[in-house]
C-alpha cells in the first residue's frame, strides 16, 4: 500500500500544480492537509471523491482522505486534538495536523495535542495495523518531540526514516522556509508494531509540492499486508491485487 500525505498550504498560490504533484505519487491512500475549497475541483479530477474529511481541531484546517477504487474507508472520527482518523481496509490511519507553536498558548495546545495522540497510539499499538502520518509542527530537536517520541517508542511504534537516510538520527527536512534551521523535519510518519516490525518494514520518501511550505511524504507498506487489509466482503484477494495498479499500469509496491 502506498500512502501519500501532503500539507498543500491553504494560501498556496499554485493550487492546481500542488494537487498535480500529489497525484503524481499514485497513492492508494492520499491524505491532503489544509484541503480548503480552493483545491477541491482539481482534487476531484485527479484524486477522486474524498472518502472522509474532518477538522483536526476546533477552527482548524480540514484534512481529506482519498483512496483508490475498491479500498474500503470507514469509521472516520475527529477527536479534536490535532488529528483525524479512519480505517482503510484493515489499517487504522491517523492523519496529523498539530497546531503551529508560534504563540505561547499554541505551544501549550500543541503539547496537549501530542500527549493525546501518544495516548491514542498506545491504545492502538497491539490491537490493529496502524500508521500515524502528517504535519506534527514539531521538530525532532524540540523537547515536545522528545516526550512524544519516547512515549511512542515505549509502545513499540517505529519512527520511519527517509529511504535516502542511512543514519536513524538523521531527519530529512520537510519544512524549508521560515527558520534559521531550515530545512526542518516537521512532517513525520510512525508505524505500529504490526507494520514497523514486519520483515519488510515501511520505507518513506519525500516530494516537492509547488507553492507549499512543506514537502509531502510517501510511505510504502508491504504488499502482503495491503492485500490482507484491502479485502472487503465483495472482493477477493486477486481482485484487490489487480486493483493495486497505478495510472502507468505498474504494480503499486
C-alpha positions in Angstrom: 0.0 0.0 0.0 1.3 3.4 -0.9 0.2 6.2 1.5 0.8 9.8 0.4 0.5 12.7 2.8 0.7 16.4 1.8 0.2 19.7 3.5 -0.7 21.7 0.4 -0.8 25.0 2.4 -4.2 26.8 2.5 -2.8 30.0 0.9 -0.9 28.2 -1.9 -0.7 30.4 -4.9 -0.4 27.3 -7.2 -3.3 25.0 -6.0 -3.6 23.2 -9.4 0.1 22.4 -9.6 0.1 21.4 -6.0 -2.6 18.7 -6.4 -1.0 17.6 -9.7 2.3 16.9 -7.8 0.4 15.0 -5.1 -1.5 12.9 -7.8 1.8 12.0 -9.5 2.7 10.0 -6.4 -0.1 7.5 -7.3 -1.2 6.8 -3.7 -3.5 4.0 -2.8 -4.4 6.3 0.1 -3.8 10.1 -0.1 -4.1 12.5 2.8 -4.4 16.1 1.9 -3.9 18.5 4.8 -5.3 22.1 4.7 -7.7 20.8 2.0 -9.7 24.0 1.6 -12.3 24.5 -1.2 -9.7 26.2 -3.5 -8.2 22.7 -4.0 -11.5 20.9 -4.4 -12.0 20.9 -8.2 -8.6 19.6 -9.1 -8.6 17.1 -6.3 -11.8 15.5 -7.5 -10.4 15.4 -11.1 -7.1 13.8 -10.1 -7.7 12.1 -6.7 -11.3 11.1 -7.0 -14.1 11.8 -4.4 -12.8 12.4 -0.9 -13.8 9.5 1.3 -13.6 11.3 4.6 -13.0 14.9 5.6 -12.6 16.2 9.2 -11.1 19.1 11.2 -8.0 18.2 13.2 -9.2 20.6 16.0 -11.9 23.2 16.5 -11.4 26.0 14.0 -8.6 24.0 12.5 -7.9 23.3 8.8 -9.6 20.4 7.1 -7.9 17.1 6.3 -9.3 15.0 3.4 -8.6 11.3 2.9 -8.8 9.9 -0.7 -8.4 6.2 -1.6 -8.3 4.2 -4.8 -11.4 2.5 -6.0 -12.2 -0.7 -4.2 -10.3 0.2 -1.0 -12.8 0.5 1.9 -12.6 3.6 4.0 -14.8 3.7 7.1 -15.1 4.7 10.7 -13.9 8.3 10.3 -13.6 10.3 13.5 -12.3 13.7 14.6 -11.1 13.6 18.2 -10.3 17.3 18.1 -6.8 17.0 19.4 -4.6 17.6 16.3 -5.5 14.6 14.2 -8.3 12.8 12.4 -8.5 9.0 11.9 -10.3 6.4 9.8 -9.9 2.8 8.9 -8.5 2.0 5.4 -9.1 -1.7 4.8 -7.9 -3.2 8.0 -5.4 -0.5 8.7 -6.1 2.4 11.1 -4.9 5.7 9.7 -4.1 8.7 12.0 -3.6 11.8 9.9 -2.0 14.5 12.0 -2.0 18.3 11.8 -0.9 19.6 15.2 -1.3 23.3 16.0 1.6 25.5 14.9 3.5 26.8 18.1 4.2 30.4 17.2 2.4 31.9 20.3 2.7 30.8 23.9 -0.9 29.5 24.1 -0.3 27.5 21.0 2.8 25.9 22.5 0.7 24.7 25.4 -2.1 23.5 23.0 0.5 21.6 20.9 1.8 19.8 24.0 -1.8 18.7 24.7 -2.2 17.5 21.1 0.9 15.4 21.2 0.0 14.0 24.6 -3.4 12.9 23.4 -2.0 11.5 20.2 0.6 9.4 22.0 -2.1 8.1 24.3 -4.2 7.0 21.3 -1.2 5.4 19.7 -0.6 3.5 22.8 -4.2 2.2 22.7 -3.7 1.0 19.1 -0.2 -0.3 19.4 -1.0 -4.0 19.5 -4.7 -4.0 18.5 -4.6 -3.5 14.8 -2.2 -2.4 12.0 -1.9 1.4 12.2 0.0 4.3 10.6 0.4 7.8 12.0 1.4 10.4 9.5 1.3 14.1 8.9 2.4 17.6 9.9 3.3 17.4 13.6 4.5 21.0 13.6 7.3 19.7 15.8 11.0 19.2 15.1 13.0 16.3 16.4 15.3 18.6 18.4 12.4 20.0 20.5 11.6 18.8 24.0 8.0 18.4 22.9 9.0 15.9 20.3 11.3 14.0 22.6 8.5 13.5 25.1 6.2 12.3 22.3 8.8 10.1 20.7 9.7 8.4 24.0 6.0 7.6 24.6 5.6 6.2 21.0 8.8 4.1 21.2 7.6 2.8 24.6 4.6 1.4 22.7 7.0 0.0 20.1 5.9 2.3 17.3 8.6 2.8 14.7 9.7 6.3 13.6 10.1 6.0 9.8 13.2 7.5 8.2 13.6 8.5 4.6 14.9 5.8 2.3 17.9 8.1 1.4 19.0 8.3 5.0 21.3 5.7 6.4 21.6 7.0 9.9 18.5 6.8 12.1 19.3 10.1 13.9 19.3 11.9 10.6 16.0 13.5 9.7 15.5 15.0 6.2 13.8 18.4 6.3 10.3 18.8 5.1 9.7 22.4 6.0 12.2 24.5 4.0 11.0 28.0 5.0 10.9 30.4 7.8 13.7 29.3 10.1 17.5 29.7 10.5 17.5 25.9 11.0 15.8 25.2 7.6 15.0 22.8 6.3 13.4 21.3 9.4 11.6 17.9 9.7 8.1 18.8 10.8 6.3 16.1 8.9 6.7 12.6 10.2 5.4 9.0 9.9 5.3 6.3 12.5 4.3 2.6 12.0 2.8 0.4 14.7 4.5 -2.9 15.7 2.4 -4.9 13.1 3.7 -2.7 10.3 7.0 -1.4 11.6 8.1 -4.8 12.9 7.4 -6.6 9.6 10.2 -8.4 7.8 9.9 -5.7 5.1 9.2 -2.5 7.2 7.7 0.5 5.6 10.0 2.9 3.8 9.5 6.6 3.3 10.5 9.3 0.8 9.5 13.0 0.3 8.5 15.0 -2.7 8.2 18.7 -3.6 4.7 20.4 -3.6 4.6 23.6 -5.7 3.6 26.6 -3.7 3.5 24.8 -0.4 5.8 25.5 2.6 6.0 21.7 3.2 7.3 18.7 1.4 5.0 15.7 1.0 5.6 12.2 2.3 5.2 8.8 0.6 5.2 5.6 2.7 5.4 2.2 1.1 3.9 -0.7 3.1 4.5 -4.4 2.5 2.3 -5.8 -0.3 1.1 -8.8 1.7 -0.2 -6.5 4.4 -2.0 -4.5 1.8 -3.8 -7.4 0.3 -4.9 -8.7 3.7 -6.0 -5.2 4.7 -7.8 -4.3 1.4 -10.3 -7.1 1.4 -14.0 -6.3 1.9 -17.0 -8.5 1.7 -17.4 -8.0 -2.0 -13.7 -8.6 -3.0 -11.3 -11.5 -3.3 -7.5 -11.2 -2.7 -7.0 -11.5 -6.5 -9.3 -8.5 -7.2 -7.5 -6.3 -4.7 -4.1 -7.2 -6.1 -5.4 -6.4 -9.6 -6.7 -3.0 -8.5 -3.3 -2.1 -6.9 -2.1 -0.6 -10.2 -1.1 2.9 -10.7 -2.1 5.0 -13.8 1.0 3.9 -15.7 0.0 0.3 -15.3 2.8 -0.7 -13.0 2.0 -2.6 -9.8 1.9 -0.4 -6.7 4.7 -1.6 -4.4 
